[in-house]
């Protein structure tokens, strides 16, 4: 997975409690309109692969039972199908279970059951796509168990999000013939979290949007985690399962060699059970460059000024060292005028173009005495 700005990854599972209202009629047969229902959807924390195909067999829950016993699991009758986890960009999610009736009580565990038809598509050194089987350890074949403690009440519906962390779930155990799938899944409830939607410009730069969540509200970072999502072809993204709070959304290009660095939106307020839409696109900033120069006059310290060519605004100024060397760092890409001056010498104005992420080395300069 591409590196995010100072963001730490950690496992998390949200506390899933409460509900959305619906019909509270308690009459009729079972199931009826007053039975609590559950919807489960799958989203993806992105990974650096061409495709990750998982065979979903079922979603199961356990009520009023925190034991590891294999008895007591209730099937939610999810449709058996193969899903490419990397299809979930721009806010797309996969509904696995929709409005399925469940008993009243405390939902203590949930698990996503996968089959053995799981594969991964990786680009090889020849830039060709190769497909490999994803091996699943026997301990994982019955599905990863996710602990929770959600009170299920009559007459309400419950919406859960399973965030499948692709990057953490793929284990390269040696060569390409031994790639292991060990699912890492985070769980949240829409009523106990919100969604952040937004867009990125330029839209044709594939990017990752992320927020850092302070899970416990403490100064320690061990309990912090990251929620992330990839942009789609229009530059849109959606971050699911974000707890109520105020966040900075950071966007970074997926390709580390891109001319773009990052962009951000600060003060994004999330309310549980609601969608927060960032009104303006998040603009990716071009990577800054630098300008270096050398004045060849012996033992001459010069004053150097950097100005924007179009606006003539002064960007920075400095003195060279005793050898006449100077360096301007973190300069935004563009065209500048570098002015070099020293007492009793004729100043020089030199046009310099700065490219994203590159150092522009000026030709050596020799000042002429007045």
N, C-alpha and C positions, 0 to 999 in steps of 0.2 A: 504494500500500500504506500502511496506517496506520503511524504512527511508533512505534517501540519505544523503551523507556527506555535511552538511552545505548548502544544496540547498533549496531555497525557492520556493514554488509554487505560481503562480499568473495567472489570466486570461489574454489571449492575443488574438489579431486578427491582422494578418499582413495586411499591405496596399498592395492590389493586383493591379498592374499596368503593362502595356506593354505586350510583346508577343514573340512568336517564328514565324519565317518566313515560308510562304508556297506560293502557287500559287496566283498571284495577278490579274488573268484574271477577268474582271468585266462584262463579257458578259454572256448570257445564262439565263435560267429560274431560279426561286427561289424554292428550294435551288440549288446553283451551286457551282463550284469549288472555287469561290472567297468569298463565305460567311464565316464569322468568325465561328469557331467551338469551342466547350468546351468539355474537359474531366475532370471528377471528380472522384477521388479515395478516399477510406476510409482507414485510418490507426488507430492504437490504442495506447493510453498511457496505459500501463498495469495496471491491478488490481488484488487484492488478492482473486480471485474466481476460481472455476473449469471451469465455462463457463458463458458467458453473451450473450444470444441470443436476437437479436433485429430484428423485422420485418420491413424491409425497404419497404416503399410504393412508394416513389417518391423523386426526387430532383427537386426543383423549383427555379427559379430566377425571379427577378424583375428588369426591365430596366428603367432608368431615373425617378425613383420614390422612394423617401426615406420615404414615408408616411407609417403608420401602417394599411392603408386600405387593406382589403382582395382582392380587385380587382387588376388586372394587373399582377398577377403571371403567369409565363410561365412554363409549365411542361417540364422537360428534358427527360421524358418518361423512367425513370429508371425502370429496371425490378423488380417486386415485389418479394422479397425473404427474408428468415430468415438467418441471418448471426451471427456466433459466433465471437464476437469481439476479443476474446483471441486467435484466429487462426493466428493473424497477428504478428508473431515473425520472426526474422532473415531477415527482409526486405520485408516480404510479404505484399502486399496491395490488396485491393478489388476495382476493377474498377466498379463504379456505373453507370457512363455515359461515353461514348466514342465517341469523334468526332461528337457531336451533333450540328447542325447548330443553331446559335442564331443571333438576330438582331444586327446591328451596334448601338452604343450608349454608355451609362455609366451603367455598371452593379452595381446596388446599394445594392441589398440584395440577399442572397441565404438562402435556408433552406432545411434541411433534414427531410422529412416527415416519421414518423414511425406509424405502425399499433398498435393494442393492443395485438398482439401475442408475447409479450416479456417475457422472462423467465431468471432465474438465477440459477446456480447450485453451491451449497455450501456444503463443507464437514462438517458433524456434529461432535459432541463429540465422536461418535462411529467410526469415520473415514469412514463414509458412505456418498455417494453423495445424496443430497436431492435437488429436483427442486421446485422452487417457482415462482409464477407469479410476474412480475414486473408491478406495477400499475403506470399508467401515468396520471398526473393531467390534467384536461380538458384544462387548459391554454397551455399545451404543445402538445396536440394532433395534432394540425395543423402544428407542426414542429418548431424547434428552428430557429429563424431568425438571420442570421449573416450579420452584416453591412459591406459594403465595398464601394469602389469608383473606380472601374476599368474601364478604357476607353477601349471599344471594337471597333476595327477598321477592315475595310474590308480586307480580304485576310490573316488573321492570325488565329492561333489556341492558345487556352488558357488552361493551365493545373492547376487545383486546387487540393489541398490536404485538406481533412477534418480529423482532428486528434480528435478522440472520447476519451475523458478522462474518462475511466471506473470508476476509484476510486472516482472521484468527482461526477460522474453521479448517483451513487447508494446511496440512503438515507435509512438507517435503522430506520424506524419510529416506534419504539416499538418492537413487536415480529416479528417472521419470516413470519407471514401472512400479514404484512404491509410493504413491501419493495417497495420503490418508485423509479421510473426512471425519473430523471430530467436531460436530456442530457446537458453535457458541452462539447462543440465542438470548437476547434480552427481551423482557416482557414488560409491557406497560398497558394501562387502561386509558382510553381517550378521555373519560370523565376525570381522571386524575392527572391529566397532562394535556398539552395543546399541540398545535401544529404550526410551524413557521413555513410560509410559502414566499418565494421571491424569484427574481430573475437576475442574470449576470450579463454584463456587456464587457467585451464583445461576446456575442452569443455563440460564435463558432469556435471558441476555445474551451474544450472539454475541461470541466473543473469539478472540485469537491467543495461543497459548503459544509461548515461545521460549527457547532457550538460546544463550549466547555461547560459542563454542569457540575456545580459543587453539591455533591449528593447530600452531605450532612450539615452544610452550612458552617464548617469548621475551617480554621486556617490550614489544617493538614491537607495534602493533596492526594493521599493514598485512596481516599474514597471518591475522588473526582472521576468523571468519565466523559467521553466525547460522543456526541450524536452527529452523524454525517450522512450526506447523500450526494450522489452525482447529478450534474445538470444533464438535461436532455438536449436534443439538437436545436431547440429554441432558446437555450440558456436557462430554462426553468428548473427549479428544485423545490423539494418539500422535506422538511425535517419533522419526523413523527416522534411522538412520545416525549416531548420536551416539558418538564415540570414547570409550573407557574413560576415566573420570575422575570428578571430583566437580563438580556444577553447581548453579547457582541457576536454577530455572525461573521465568520471569516471564510473567504473563498480563495482557494489556491488552484492553479492549473494542475491537471493530472500529469502533464509532461513537464518534468523538471527542466528540460532544455528550452522551454517556451520563452519568448521575449517578455512575457508578463510575470509579475511577481505575485501580488495578492491584492485583494480588495476587502472591504469590511463595511458593515452597517452596525452602528452602536445604538444602544438604548432600545432594543427590540423587546417589547413587553409581551409576555405569553400569559394567557389566562386559561386555566383548566377547562377542557371541554370546548375550546374555541380555536378557530383558525386565525392566526395573525399574518396578514399580508404586508410585506415590505413594499411600500408604494413606489419607490424609485429603484431602478436597476442598480445592483452593486457593480461598480466599475472596477475592473482589474487594472492595477497600476503597472506601467512598464517598469522593468528592472532598471535601477539606476546604473549609470556608468561612472567613469572617472576620467580626469584629464591630468596628464603628467607632462612636465617640461623641464628643460635644462638650459640655463644661460651660461654660455661658455666663457664670458669675461672672467679673468682670474681674480679670486678673492672679492667677488662683488655680490653683495646681498641686494636683491631687487624686490620691489613691491609688485604684486600681481593681483589684478582685479578681474573677476569673471562677471560678464553682463549678458543678459538675454539679447540676442541680436535684434529681434523685432520690437521689443518694448523698451530696450535700453535699461531695464531694471537691473540693479546690482544684485547678484546672487551671492557672491562671497568674495573675500579678499584675504590675502596672506602675504607674509614675507618668505622669500626662499631661504634655504640654508646657506652656509658660507660658500658652498660649491655651486650656488645658483640653481639648485634643484627645488622643484615644488610639485605638489600633488593635490588636486581637488577631488574629493571622494563623494559618493552618493549624489551625483549630478543627474538630474532627470534628462532623459533623451531629448535632444533638440540641437539648435544651432546657437553658438555663443561667440562673443568677442572677448578674447583674452588680452588685457592690456598689461604690458610689462614696462615698469618705470624705475629709474634710479637717478639720483642727483648727478648733474653735469653730463647726463646721457640723453639722447633722443629716445622718447618712448616709442613703443611699437604696439600696434593693434593687429591681432591675428584672429582670423575666423576659424572656429573649431566646431566640428560636428560630433556629437556624442551619440553612440549607438547603445541600445539596451544591453545591459550586463557586460559591456566591454570597456577596456581602458583605451583611451585615445592618447597615443604618445605623440606629442608635437615634435616637429623638427627642431633641432638645436637652434638657439637664438643667440646672436652676438649683437650687443648694443653698441651704437656708434656714439663717440663723444660729441658733445655740442660744439 
